[in-house]
Amino acid sequence: MFLHIVSCSDTTLSMDEAKVGENIRALRLAANLSQTEAARRAGITKSTLSKIEKGQTSSPISTLIAVAQALNAHLADFFRECPPTCRYVLTRAGQGKTIARDGTAHGYNYEALAVDYPGKPIEPFLLTISPGDKVAHFCHTGQEFVYMLSGTLEFTVGDDTLLLHPGDSLYFDPTQVHSLKPRGGPARFLCCFIETK
């Protein structure tokens, strides 16, 4: 199901990882699921889920999407610090929730936008990928949209390799194996993960 599941051996933890773990555990308990059953539904090991819940590992977005689906939750629920009290979420420039996955094989920097808006089927992120980051291969459910903001990105979907430049966009089926690599410098782009049920 998922081709890219990575755990982190680093001992330095961020508040984000701890908060994500707390929220996942709370959602799992609210769903009345054991760790074993939730892990089985997500297609990961119980050990991996345990480490995620304890904030002891960074996980790629594909793994977090799988866990969200297993818990019948939304990805944003994992990053929420408080329940929203309004019908919109305004995220000012540079004020998105930064989720750095430094301990994973990909090392990409995700800035979550609209984190506190409840029940949304679309999870928008600003992603920054640097030339030194390792190339990872992803495969997950749903749909995905990419809009290039700066830099050049080599984006492979299935057997096709595309060069994306600022202003280019790509909408694709992420159940196909896909990978991305910056060309000549950092690449920054809007990426929307769309949940389909």
N, C-alpha and C positions, 0 to 999 in steps of 0.2 A: 504494500500500500504506500508507505513512505520510503523514499530512497535515501533520505538524508536525516538521520537521527544521530545527534552528537551530544556527548556529555562533556562536562568541563572538569578538569582535575585541579583547577586553580583553587587556592584556599581563600582568596580575597573575594568577598561577596559584596554586592551593591544592595542598597535599599530596594531598588526595583525588583531584584530577584526575590528578596525576602517577602515583599508585598505581593508579588505575583503568586508566590507559593502559598501565602496565607489565603489569598482570595480563591485559588484553585481548591485548596483543602475545604474551605467553607462551602463552596459550590458543590463539591463532591458529597460532603456530609448532608447538605440540604437536599440533594438528589437521592439520598439514602443508598449510596453506592460504596462498596468496599474499594480499597485501592486495587485489589486484584481485578475486580470487574471493570472498574473505570479504565485501568491500563489495558485490559483486553479489548475493550471497545475502541480505545484510541490507537491500538496497534503498537503499543510500546510495552516495555517490561515494567513490572511492579517496582523494581528497583529504580528505574528512571523516574517514574511518577513520584516515588517517595523522595528522591533527591530534589525534584522540582518543587514539591510541596514544602520541603525544608529550606528552600532557597540555596541549595548547595550546587546548583548547576544552571548554566545558561542553556536555553533551548532555541532551536531555529523556529521561525514563525510556522513552518509546516507542522512541527510537533505541537505547538500551542493551538493551532487550528484543529488538529485531530483531537486534542484533549477537550477543547471547547465543544466540539461536536459530540464527543462521548458524554459530556455533562449536559447536553442540550442547552448550552450557554452561548454567549457571544464573546468573541475575542476581547472586546473592550472591557468586559466584566473582570478580566484578570488584572487590568491596570487601573481600575477605578479606585480612587482614594475616598470618595464620599458620594452618596447618592445625589444625582442631579435634581435640581428644584425648578428648572425652567424648560421651555420647549426648544431651546437652541443652545449651542455651545459655540462661543467665539474663541478662537485660538489665535492670539496675536503672533506676529512674526517672531520666531525664535523661542516661543513659549510653549511649544508642543512638549509632550512627555517624552524625553529622550530615553531610549532603551538601547543601550550599547551591549552587544553580545560579544564582548572581547574574548571570552573564554571558548567560544565555539570555533569550528573550522572555517566559518565564513567571515567572521569579524565585522560584518556590516553594521552601520549605525542607523537605527530606526528612530524616527521622531514621530510618535503617535499623535495624530490630530483628532479632535472631537472625541477624546477618550470617554468623557462622562455622559455622552448622549446615549440614552438607553435603547436597547432593542434594534439597533441599526444593522441591516444586512451587509453594509459596506464598511470596511475598516480602512480609512485613508492614512497613509504614512508618507513622510518625506524620508527617502533613503539616500545615504551617502556611501559610496563605495570607493575605496582608494586602491591605487595600483598594487600595493603590497598585500592586500587581502587575498586570501586563497579563493580559488574558483570552487563553488559548490554546485551540486546538481540537485534540483528540487523537483518534487512531484507531489501535488496535493489536490484536494477536491475544491470545488467552487469555480469561480472565474477570476481573472486578474486583469487589471488595467494599469498601464505605465504611461506617464507623460514626462518627457525629458525636460529638465530645467537648465542644466549646464553640463559641460563635458561631453564625451562621446562614450557610448556603451555598446559593447559587442554582446548581443542578446541571442542566445540559441534556444529555439523552441523545436523539439523533435529533431529532425534532420536539417532544419533551416537555420542559418546564421544571418542575423540582421545587424546592421550598424545603425544605431539611433543617435540623433543629434538634437540639440535644443529645439523644442517645438514639435518634435516627432512624438507620436503616440502609438501604443500597441495594446490591443485587446486580444486575449487568448485564453485557451483552455489549459489551465495549469495541471491537468491530469497527465499532460505530455511532459516528459522530462525536459526541464529548462534550466539554463545557467546564464550567468551574466558576468562580464569582465569589463572594467574601464579601460579605455585606450588613451594613453598619453597623459593622463592626470586623473584627478578625482571626478566621479560622475555623480550628479545629484538629480533625483527624479521623484515625482509623485507616484506612489504605487498604491492601488486600491485592491484589497482582497475582498471579493464578493462572495458571501455565503449563499449557497443554494441548497434547498432542502427538498 
